[in-house]
Amino acid sequence: MSEGRVSALGGAQSQGLVNIRDIGLQGMVSLRADLAQAAKAVEQVTGVAMPAMRAITSGKACSVAWMSPDEVLILCDHAQADGMVTALSKALAGQHHLAVNVSDARALFGLSGPEGALRDVLSKITPADLTTLAPGEMRRTRLQQVAAAIWFETEAEARVICFRSVARYVFDLLAMSAHTSGAVGHH
């Protein structure tokens, strides 16, 4: 059901100290529940084990990110998000939970480049200590004035999620921080 839908910034890209790109349509399902009780259902529906605190686990078709003690964010194909909500609700029937497709309310950006430059670009705009953020660990934080989540896929590739309503602000903020004249060489 993604006909006519477009990503927040239509595939915008920027090159500088690191490369930044709008990843495009991404399925995102927010699940709030007792995570210990929901773990079996999450693994059954996604094929991915429940992540540890502040972790993100990935499988062939989707990833599951720990967001808080009672929330995970499931990243899947955009067209599969509604089906994921239905499957989770069925698997968690009788348990207190909330499964919601938030795909069209969020934007996802990919950043790639040298490890030091990548951490420097992000460190300039967030209070989070990115020195210790390892690949596979999710961090909810702020990017200047707005809420966001950050994780490193690898040492040379990171992801940033924000609300769709602030996607242009976040993209421009990332691009400004990555401008070639702004190298700091800290990491």
N, C-alpha and C positions, 0 to 999 in steps of 0.2 A: 504494500500500500504506500510506496514512497513516490508514486507518480506525482509530478508537479512539486515535490518538496525539494528544497535546496538547502545546502549548509548555510551556516550563519554568514559567511563571507565569500561564498562561491568559489572556494579554492584559492584564496589569496595566498601569496607567497612573498617572502622578503629574504634577501641575502645580505649578510654582514659578517660579523665575527662568527655567527652561527646562522644556519638556514632555518627559517620559520615557515610553516605552512598550515593552512586550514585543512585538516584531515578529511573533511567532508562529512556526509551523513554517517552517524555512528549510533547504533542502538545502545540505549542505556536504561537499565531497569533498577530502580531503587527498591530495596527490600528492607523493611524494618520488621524485626522479630527478635525473639530470644535466639541468638545465633547458635548456641549450643543445641537447642531443640531443632533448629532449622537446617543444621549442617547436612543431614542425610538428604533432605529434600533438595537443597541447593546442588549438591553433588549429583543427585539423580537427574535433575533437570538440565544442568549446565555441563556435566561431565568434568567439572573442576572442583577440587577440594576446597572447603571453606578456608580462607586465608587466616593466618595468625594476625595478631594486632599490628596495625599499620602496614600490612603486607598486601601484595596483589599477586594472585596466582593465575596462571594462564594455561589454557588447553588448546585444542585444535580449532574450536569454533568460537570460544569466548574467554573472557577473563572475569575474575571476581576480585573486587577491591574492598578491603576493610575500610569503612568510613568512620565508624564510632562503635561503642560497645553493643549497640543494637541495630546497626545498619551496615549493609554491604551494597556496593554498586556493581551491577553486572553489565559488562560491555559485550555486546553481541552484534551480529549483523542488524542493520537498521530495520530491515523487513521482518526480522524474527522477534522483535521486541514485544509486540502485542501477544504473540504466541507464548513467549517466555513468561509474561505476566499471568496468562491463563494457566499454564502448566504449573507455575509456582503456587498459585492460589489453590489449584486442585491438590497438589502434593502437600500443602500446608493446611488443608481443610481441618477445622476443629482446633487449630492453634491460632492464637492471637498474632496477627501479622498484617502488614500493608505492603502490597507489591504494586508499583506504579511505573508506567512507561514515561520516563522523563527525557527521552531522546531529543525531542524537538524543543526542549527548554534549556539545553546545554550546547556548548561548543567545545570542540576538541582540537588542540593544536599540537603539531609535531615539531620538535626542535632537534637539529642534528649539527654536529660539529665537534671540534677537538674537546676532550673532556674538560680541561681547564677553562677554556672559553665558555663552554656550555654552563658550567657551574658559576662562573663570574657573571654572565648575563643574567641568570636567574637570581643570584645573590644580591644584585644591585636593586632588585625590586621586591624582595620578600624578606621578612624577619626570620624565616626558618633557617636553621643551620644546615646548609646543603653540603657541608664538608662531610658529614656523617651519613647522608642519605644514600643508601646503597641501591643498586638495581634491584627491582622487585619490592621496594618499600614505597608506600604511598604516604604523602604528607598533605594534610589539609592545612591551608594557610591563607594569607592574603597576598595579592599582588597590588601593591600600593593601596588603592581605595576599595578593592573588591575581593570577594571570596574566590578561592580557587583551590585546586588540588594538583599536586605535582608528583610525578614519579619518573624514574630513569628506567627505560627498557634495557639499555646497555650504558656503558660509560660515555658513549658518544651519541646517545639518542634519548631524549626526554619527551614526556607528554604533559600537557597542561589542559585541565578542564575548568571551564567557567560557565556562568550563566550566559545564555544566548544574548540576553539584553545588553551585556557589557562586552560582547565579543570584539567589536571594533576597538574599544578602549584597550582591552588586553592585547590584541594583536599589535596596535600602535605602540603600546608600552614595551612589548617584547622587541619590536623592531627598533625602537629608540635605544633600548638597552644594548642591543646587538650592533649598533652602528659602529663602523670600523674605527671611528675616532674615539670610541669609548673603552678601549682595551685597558684593563687594570692589572692583569697578570697576577692575581692573588692566588688562584688555584693551580 
